[in-house]
Amino acid sequence: MQREPRQREVTVVTGGGQGIGRAIIERLLDEDRAVVVVELRDEALAWLDAPIGESRAWVIVGDAGDDAVAARAVTAAESLGVLTGWVNNAAVFRDAWLHEAGGAAVAELIRLNLQPCLAGAAAAVAAFRAQGIAGSIVNLSSHQAQRAVRGALPYATAKAAIEGLTRALAVDYGPWGVRVNALALGSVATERLRALEDAGAAAYARVEQSMRDLHPLGRAGEAGEVADAVAFLLSERASFISGAVIPVDGARSAQGPDPEAIASA
């Protein structure tokens, strides 16, 4: 009897225009997965033209926090193969001081970072259930969920909520075979960090020194290193890992300040 050809696995990645999102997409394409990218604008996605032409990728333009956009991503994924993974990478980096912005404005900034994870998880779980498969969701968090940076209250609060959401989803949908994990990132050398070079050589040297001081491994991370961790969690190699928040931060979250070292500096 002739065996039916195996359908390609498909992963939805939100916020894939550049940096970490792009690295994740490229890594998944290298593993022969198909990818649906959800992005607010598509002008930075021309590099996907080739895989789109090969029916290995598709782009959904819209807000990743919109349930209707997430539903469109599911439909696109099912046209490419079998949806088995969802990566909630989209984020908003907008700082605010609570006493200046007020509660409602800060709550909205928190929502902008949390809502894409809620919409994505809802769409992914429903699709996995309908297909009768055990899928995997990976949420991108930050070291700030546990150790906040001054002035970044909305971002730190949203990431802490995302880590709580990760555990709750793993518990609620584990009986369906759905695995949900989060990666808590340290500083990663993306376009956003490298843009600080425009401040001048001396200023950027201070930034590089700060990265060395903050991360015991002595440097910021690379987007490809994050992509490797995401690919692992999506794969069968991580089949018994769920509800975990895994630091990918060069030990930044493990390090505490040393008053004696500061005093002797």
N, C-alpha and C positions, 0 to 999 in steps of 0.2 A: 504494500500500500504506500502510495506517495505521501510524504509528510508535507503539510502546509508550510509555506515559508513563514518564518518568524517575523512578526511586525516590529518595526523599530520603536524603541522606547523614546518617549518625548518628555521633556521637562520644561515647565514654564519658569522664566526668570524675570522678575520685575526690576526695573531700573538698570537696564543693560547697555546704556549708551557709551559708557567709558569706565575706566578704573576697574574696580572690583567686579562689577557686573559684566563688563566685557571679558575679563579674564575667566570668569566662570563659564560664560557662553563658549569661548574658544576651547576651554578644557573639555566641556561636554561634547562639542562637535568632534574633537579629536578622539573621543571614546565612541564615536559613531552613534551618539544620541542625536535626536532632532530637538530643536529648541524653539519655543515661542517666546518672544521678547515683548514685554509690556513696557512702554516708554511714553512719556508725555509728549515728546517731539521726536520725529524720525530723521532730522537732518544730520545727526551724528552716527547714523547706522548704515551708511553706504557700504561699509566693509562687509555687511551681511549679504550683499547682492548675489555673490556666488552661491553660498549655501541655500539662499532662497530659490535661486534658479534650479538647484538640484533637489528641491522639495525636502530639504533638511532643516529649514528655518522659516519662521514667519514673524512678522511684526504687527503688534496691536498697538495703535496710538491711542493713548487715553490715560486717565487717572487710575493707578493701580488700586486705589482705595474704593473704586466704584464697583459695586457688585455686577453691574451690567458689563463693564469692561472685563472683569474676571470671567464672566460667563462666555464672552467672546473668545477669550484666551483658551478656554476649555474646548470650544468648538473648533478652533484652529488646530489645537493639539491633536484632537481626534481625527482631523483630516490628514495629519502627518504620520500617525501611528497610534501607539497606546500611551496614554498619559500615565506616567509612573512617578513623576517627581514635580515638586513645586519649590522654588527658592524665592523667599521674600527678602529681597535686597533693597528695594526702593526706600529712600530715606530723605528727610528734609533737615538740612543743617541751618537752623535759624535760632540764634541765641536770644534770650530775653531775661530781664530781671523782673521777678514777680511783683515787687513793690511799684515798679514803673508801668509795666504792661497791664497789670490787673489779672484777676483770676480767669475771666472769660477768654482773653486773648491767649494766655498761656495754655489753657485747656484746649484751645483750637490747635496750637502748635503740637501739643501732645497727640491730639487726634490725627493730625497729618502724618505722624510717624507710626501710629498704632493701627490706623484703619486699613492700610494696605495688607498688613498681616492678617487681620480679621477677614477681609474680603477674600484674600488668597486662600487662606485655610478653609473657609467655608466652601469655596468653589472646588478646591482640591479634594476635600473629604467627600463631598457629594459625588464627584466624578469617579473617585476610586470605588465608592460604594456601588455606583451604577454599573461599573465595569466588572465588579467582583474581583478586584485586585488589591494587593497590599502595597500601598504607595508610601512615599516618603516626603516629608516637608522639612525644609531647612530654613530657619529664621536667622537673619543676620542681626546680632546684638553688638554690644560694646562693653569694654572694661568699665565704662561710665555707669553701667547699670548697678555696679557695686561700689565704685569709687568715683564720685561725681567731680567734675571740673567746674570751678566757679563760673557763674554766668550762663551755664549750659543746662539749667534746670529742666526746660521742656524736653530736651533730647535725653538726658539721663533718666528722667521719669518715664518717658515712653519706652526706653530700652529695658528698664526694670519691669515694666508691664509686659513687654514682649517675652521676657524670660519666664514670667509667671504664666503667660498664655501658653508657652511651649510645654511646660509641665502639665497644665490642665488639659491641653489637647491630647498629649500622649496618654493620659489616664482615661479620658473620655473615649478615645477612638482606637486605643490599643486592642480592645477586643475585636475590632474589625481588621486588625493586621496593619493599621496605619502607624508608622513611626514618625515622631516629631522631635527634632533636636534644634539647638541653637548654637551658633558660634559667637563667642564674645571676643571681639577684635581689639587689639591694641592699635597703635598708629600704623597706618599702611601708606607706603610711598605711592600715592596716586597723583593724578594731575592736580588735585586740590592742594596737596602738600607741596608739590614741586612748584606750584605757582608762587610760593613764597620766595622763590629765587628773584622775583622782580623787585623785592625789597632791597636788593643789593647783596654783595658778597659777604660783608661783615654780618649783616642780619641773618642771612641764610646759614652762615657758619654757626651762629648761636642756636638756630633751630636744629641743625644736625647734632650739635653737642647735647642739646636737650633730649633729642631722641636717644642718644647713647646713654644718657643718665637715667632716663625713664625705663628703658628696657634692659634687663640684665644681659640679654644676648648682644647688646651693644649697637642696636640699629633698629630702624623701623622695619616692619614687615613688607613683603612684596605681594602684589595682588595675586600672582600665580600661586603663592603658598596658601592663600585663602581658598582659591579655586580647587586646589588639591584636597583640602579638607572637606569642601562641599561635595566634590565628586565621591569621596569615600563614604560620606554619610548617605548619599543617594543610592549607593551600591549595595549588593548583597553581602559584601564584606562587613557591613555594619548592621547585619540583620538582627542582632540582639541589643542594639543601642537605641534607646528611645527615652525621651524625657530628660535628656542630658543638656547641660550648658557647658560647652567645651571652650576653654580659653585658647585663642590663637593670637597670642600677644607677647611672645618673647619673654614671658614671666613678669610682665609689667604689673599684673594684678597681684602677684605674689610678693612683690617687693614693698617694704616699708621704709620710710626715711630713717636715716641713721644720724641722730643728733651729734654723736661724737665725731663722725666724719665731717658733718657740716661745720662743727666748731673748729676742727683742725684745718679746714680748707683755707 
